[in-house]
Structures are given as structure tokens and as C-alpha cells.
Amino acid sequence: MTSPAMPQSSLYARIKETLSSLSLSAKLAVLIAAGFLATFAVSFLLITANVRAMGLDFQSQNETLVASFLAEQIRLPLQHKDAERLENIYKPVAEKDRSLIQIDVVHVSGEHIAQYASGDNVPEGLQKLLDEALTNGEQVHHSSGNMNMVAVPVTSEDGETMLGAAGFVWGNGSFLNAQISEIKKSVAISALGALLGIAVIVYVISRVVVHPIQTLSNAMQTVSEQNYEIEISGTDRGDEIGIMAAQLAHFRDTLAKEKQLEAERQEESALRRKLFLRLGEGMSHLAAGRTDCPISVDEFASLDRNHVEICEDFNNVLVNLRDVLSTIVSTAESD
């Protein structure tokens, strides 16, 4: 059995290929957005964890204060085992604080004088804390998940006689959810502000960096088409783009100079060929006995001195030959 063929390109290669096909401004936007999302995710997790810990600690302190306050208030009703008065004391607090889900008031004899539960989901373990508070005469705390349990011993005013204990259970899930909800709102607002900031940054980068680079790219394309009259913008900048623009301008000038020199060389070569043609014609005329076909020196004055001297020498030959012929004719006529 043959194994399935491996894909030719991995996920990383495909992502890299996709990014390479994007424009520079799009790449900058993707990188900034990715950095923002990573920072946002890490910050959100850290803030949520810190706020959760701080919120629970703060809530636990408040709950301990409430438990101590209620323990002071129920001293006399507990001493007289007055369940109705006990209920009148803790019920308004329970109605106001929805996170207070259970209250249990126990007499020192072990009798449960008053009990309150806000629902069926009542945690176990409160009785154990009440027993510890009655035995040790000290406040006892226990936290489990989102539950916080406090058992407070209730003593007489002189602090010598143990009257009983009061146990309280708070469910802090709703408190944490409210805290996290507020965090999410704040983070969402911050995220919107950050996204607007990113949009502004991308726009500024596009105007300050991407647009000049695109302009340079267009200028390079024009220079590659042998159009050396184009003006290179950005040469007065002091950054890397200015350096690139200055180098491109120097490259353009070099190519333009080479093109001009090449044109001059071609013109000079054509002029030399023309001179040689004139010399050939002149020699043909000389062979036919004509001495009235001089070469215009001014026409070939742009050539080097050697070529000009060739013109002058040819013309001198014509003049000398004409003089010789004239002398011969004059001598012949005199004879």
C-alpha cells in the first residue's frame, strides 16, 4: 500500500507565497494587525487573570466584614434563640446581596436556630466550618471555586461566653462575570481605538513610505524604457528613500550620458564613413582628370585632427596638382 503523496508546499510556504504577492502597504497592515491581535490577546488574558484574583481578594475582604457585622447584630437574638429576629436581621442583607446564597445560625448547643438558602445549589462543608468556629472560637474561612464560606463565632459582649456561630456562603460567580463583562467592554472600546490608531498608522506609513517607493518604482520603470528626461522626486529626503532616489537619479544621469556618448560615437562613425566616401569620389575625379572637387573641411571639423588633416591634405593635393597642370599647359602653349 503506497502512502499518500505529500503536498508540494507546506502551509508556511503557502502563507509566505500569499504575503509575497501583497503590496507593501498591505504587508505593513497585516504585520501591524497581527502584532496588535497578539498583544491584545495576551493583554486580555493577563488582565482577566489579574482582575479575577484581585476581585476575589477584594470581595473576600468585604464578605468577611459583612460576616463580622452580622455576627455582632445577631448576638442577642441568638442568645434568646429568637429565630424571627434573626431572620429580620440577615434577610435584608441577603436580599440586597444576591451573591449571599446561604446563612446558617447555630446555637452553642448545636441547635440550628435560623437557616437561609437562596436556591437548591447549596454547597457542602459549611457545617464543618461552624463546628471549627465553635470549637476554636475563631473565624474560619474556606474558598472553593467561586464559593467563599465564612464561619464566625458569636460571643457575649464580654467575649467570655460562647453563644453560637454564624455561617455564610457567597457565590461569587455573578460577581466575577460582572467584572469580566466590564473588562470586555473596556477592552472592546480600547480595541476599537487601537484599530482606528492602526488605520491612521497604516495611512501615514502609506503616505510617507509606500507612496514614495511606488513613485520610485514608476521612475525606475520609465528609466528602464530609456526615457532619461523623467524627474526623480525625493532626492532631497534625508532617509533611506532619499538615498535610493539620489542613486536612481545618478543612475539615470549615467545612462543618459552613455546614450549621448553612444549617439556621438555613431554620428562620428557616420561622418567618418561620409569622409571616406568623399575621398573615394575625389580620387575618382582625380583619375578622370578633374581637380575641382575639394572636400569641405568645415563639414568634417567635428572629427579629430587626423581626419581634418586628411581633408586638408587632399585639398592641398588638388591645389598642387592643379598648379602643376596649369604650369604644364602654360609651358606647352608658350612652345
C-alpha positions in Angstrom: 0.0 0.0 0.0 1.5 3.3 -1.1 1.4 6.3 1.2 -0.4 9.4 0.1 1.8 12.0 -1.7 3.0 14.8 0.5 1.8 18.3 -0.6 4.3 20.1 -2.7 4.1 23.2 -0.5 3.6 23.4 3.3 1.2 25.7 5.0 4.1 28.0 5.8 5.2 28.1 2.2 1.6 29.0 1.0 1.3 31.7 3.6 4.7 33.1 2.6 3.7 33.0 -1.1 0.4 34.8 -0.3 2.2 37.5 1.7 4.8 38.0 -1.0 2.1 38.7 -3.6 0.6 41.5 -1.4 1.5 45.1 -1.9 3.9 46.8 0.6 1.1 48.7 2.3 -1.0 45.5 2.6 2.0 43.7 4.2 2.5 46.5 6.7 -1.2 46.4 7.5 -1.1 42.6 8.0 2.0 42.8 10.2 0.6 45.6 12.4 -2.7 43.9 12.7 -1.1 40.6 13.6 1.1 42.3 16.3 -1.9 44.1 17.6 -4.0 40.9 17.8 -1.2 39.0 19.6 -0.7 41.9 22.1 -4.4 42.2 22.6 -4.9 38.5 23.3 -2.1 38.3 25.8 -3.1 41.5 27.5 -6.7 40.4 27.7 -5.7 37.1 29.3 -3.3 38.8 31.8 -5.8 41.5 32.7 -8.6 39.0 33.2 -6.5 36.8 35.4 -5.2 39.7 37.5 -8.7 41.3 37.9 -10.1 37.9 38.8 -7.6 37.4 41.5 -7.8 41.0 42.8 -11.6 40.9 42.6 -11.9 37.7 44.5 -9.5 39.0 47.2 -11.4 42.3 47.5 -14.7 40.5 47.6 -13.4 38.1 50.2 -12.4 41.0 52.4 -15.8 42.6 52.0 -17.6 39.4 52.8 -15.5 38.9 56.0 -16.5 42.4 57.1 -20.2 41.7 56.4 -20.0 38.4 58.3 -18.4 40.1 61.3 -21.0 42.8 61.2 -23.9 40.3 61.1 -22.4 38.3 63.9 -22.4 41.4 66.1 -26.0 42.1 65.2 -27.4 38.6 66.0 -25.8 38.3 69.4 -28.9 39.0 71.5 -31.4 37.1 69.2 -29.1 34.1 69.2 -28.7 34.2 73.0 -32.6 34.0 73.3 -33.0 31.7 70.3 -35.2 34.2 68.6 -35.4 32.9 65.0 -37.8 35.7 63.9 -35.5 38.5 65.0 -32.5 36.7 63.4 -34.4 36.5 60.1 -35.2 40.2 60.3 -31.5 41.0 60.7 -30.0 38.9 57.9 -32.8 38.8 55.4 -32.5 42.4 54.2 -28.8 41.8 53.7 -29.4 38.6 51.7 -32.0 40.4 49.6 -29.6 43.2 48.8 -26.5 41.0 48.2 -27.6 38.4 45.6 -24.3 36.6 45.9 -25.1 35.6 49.6 -26.6 32.2 48.9 -26.6 30.6 52.3 -26.8 31.6 56.0 -26.8 29.2 58.9 -27.0 30.3 62.6 -26.2 27.6 65.2 -26.6 27.8 68.9 -23.7 26.7 71.1 -25.8 23.7 72.0 -25.7 22.6 68.3 -29.3 23.6 67.5 -29.8 25.3 64.2 -31.7 28.5 65.1 -32.1 30.0 61.6 -31.2 29.0 58.1 -31.4 30.7 54.8 -30.7 29.4 51.2 -31.3 31.3 48.0 -31.5 28.2 45.9 -31.1 24.5 45.6 -27.4 24.6 44.8 -26.2 24.8 48.4 -22.5 23.8 48.9 -21.5 21.3 51.5 -18.9 22.0 54.2 -20.5 24.9 56.0 -21.4 22.7 59.0 -17.7 21.7 59.3 -16.7 25.3 59.4 -19.3 26.1 62.0 -18.0 23.3 64.2 -14.5 24.6 63.9 -15.6 28.1 64.8 -17.5 26.8 67.9 -14.6 24.7 69.0 -11.7 27.2 68.4 -13.6 30.4 69.0 -12.0 31.9 65.9 -13.3 33.0 62.5 -12.8 30.3 59.8 -12.6 30.8 56.0 -12.8 28.4 53.2 -12.9 29.0 49.4 -13.8 26.5 46.8 -14.0 27.6 43.1 -16.3 30.6 43.1 -17.6 29.8 46.6 -16.4 31.6 49.7 -17.5 30.3 53.1 -17.0 32.2 56.4 -17.9 30.9 59.9 -17.9 33.5 62.7 -18.1 32.6 66.4 -20.7 34.7 68.3 -19.8 35.5 71.9 -21.4 37.6 74.7 -20.5 41.3 75.0 -17.7 40.5 77.4 -16.3 38.0 75.0 -16.1 35.2 77.6 -19.3 33.2 76.8 -19.7 31.4 73.5 -23.3 31.8 72.3 -23.0 30.1 69.0 -21.7 30.6 65.4 -23.0 32.1 62.2 -22.0 30.7 58.8 -22.2 32.5 55.5 -21.7 31.3 51.9 -21.2 33.6 49.0 -21.3 32.5 45.4 -19.0 34.9 43.5 -19.7 33.6 40.0 -22.0 36.5 39.2 -19.5 39.0 40.7 -16.7 37.6 38.5 -18.9 37.5 35.4 -19.8 41.2 36.0 -16.2 42.1 36.4 -15.2 40.2 33.3 -18.1 41.8 31.4 -16.8 45.2 32.3 -13.3 44.2 31.3 -14.6 43.0 27.9 -16.4 46.3 27.4 -13.3 48.3 28.3 -11.1 46.1 26.1 -13.6 46.3 23.2 -13.6 50.1 23.4 -9.8 50.1 23.6 -9.6 47.7 20.7 -11.8 50.0 18.6 -9.5 52.9 19.5 -6.4 50.8 18.7 -7.9 49.7 15.3 -8.5 53.3 14.5 -4.9 54.1 15.5 -3.7 51.2 13.3 -5.7 52.6 10.4 -4.1 56.0 10.9 -0.6 54.4 11.2 -1.1 52.4 8.0 -2.4 55.5 6.2 0.6 57.6 7.4 3.1 54.8 6.5 1.4 54.5 3.1 1.8 58.2 2.5 5.3 58.6 4.0 6.9 55.3 2.9 4.8 53.3 0.4 3.8 56.2 -1.9 7.4 57.4 -2.4 8.6 53.9 -3.0 5.8 53.4 -5.6 6.9 56.7 -7.2 10.5 55.4 -7.3 9.3 52.2 -8.8 7.5 54.0 -11.6 10.5 56.2 -12.2 12.7 53.1 -12.4 10.3 51.6 -15.0 10.5 54.8 -17.0 14.3 54.8 -16.9 14.3 51.2 -18.0 12.4 52.2 -21.1 15.3 54.6 -21.9 13.4 57.7 -21.0 16.0 59.7 -19.2 14.1 63.0 -19.1 12.0 62.0 -16.1 12.4 64.0 -12.9 13.3 61.8 -9.9 11.4 63.1 -6.8 12.6 62.6 -3.2 16.3 63.2 -3.7 16.1 65.9 -1.0 14.9 63.5 1.7 17.4 62.6 4.4 16.2 59.0 4.9 16.8 55.7 3.0 14.2 56.6 0.4 16.1 59.8 -0.3 19.3 57.8 -0.7 17.5 55.4 -3.1 16.2 58.4 -5.1 19.6 60.0 -5.3 21.2 56.8 -6.5 18.4 56.4 -9.1 19.0 59.9 -10.3 22.7 59.2 -10.6 22.0 56.0 -12.5 19.6 57.9 -14.8 22.3 60.6 -15.5 24.9 57.9 -16.2 22.7 56.1 -18.6 21.7 59.4 -20.3 25.4 60.3 -20.6 26.2 56.9 -22.1 23.3 57.3 -24.5 24.6 60.7 -25.6 28.1 59.4 -26.0 26.8 56.4 -28.0 24.9 58.8 -30.2 28.0 61.0 -30.7 30.1 57.9 -31.5 27.5 56.8 -34.1 27.4 60.3 -35.5 31.2 60.4 -35.7 31.3 57.0 -37.3 28.8 58.1 -39.9 30.8 61.2 -40.5 34.0 59.2 -41.0 32.2 56.9 -43.5 31.0 60.0 -45.3 34.5 61.4 -45.4 35.9 58.2 -46.8 33.1 58.2 -49.5 34.1 61.8 -50.3 37.7 60.8 -50.6 36.8 57.9 -52.9 34.7 60.2 -55.1 37.6 62.7 -55.1 40.1 60.1 -56.1 37.7 59.0 -58.9 37.5 62.6 -60.1 41.3 62.9 -60.0 41.6 59.8 -62.0 39.3 61.4 -64.6 41.5 64.5 -64.6 39.2 66.7 -62.5 40.8 68.9 -59.9 37.8 71.0 -59.0 36.3 68.6 -56.3 37.8 69.7 -53.0 36.4 68.4 -49.7 34.8 70.9 -47.3 36.9 71.0 -44.2 34.1 72.7 -42.2 31.8 69.8 -42.8 34.1 67.4 -41.0 35.5 69.8 -38.5 33.9 67.9 -35.6 36.2 64.9 -36.3 39.6 64.5 -34.7 42.6 66.4 -36.1 43.8 63.4 -38.1 40.7 63.3 -40.2 40.7 67.1 -40.7 44.3 66.8 -41.9 43.3 64.2 -44.4 40.8 66.7 -45.8 43.4 69.4 -45.9 46.0 67.2 -47.4 43.6 66.1 -50.1 42.7 69.7 -50.9 46.4 70.6 -51.0 47.0 67.7 -53.4 44.2 69.1 -55.6 45.7 72.6 -55.5 49.3 71.4 -56.2 48.1 69.1 -59.0 46.1 72.0 -60.5 49.1 74.2 -60.3 51.3 71.6 -61.9 48.7 71.1 -64.7 48.4 74.8 -65.2 52.2 75.1 -65.4 52.4 72.3 -68.0 49.6 73.9 -70.0 51.3 77.3 -69.9 54.6 75.8 -71.0 53.0 73.9 -73.8 51.3 77.0 -75.1 54.5 79.1 -75.0 56.3 76.5 -77.0 
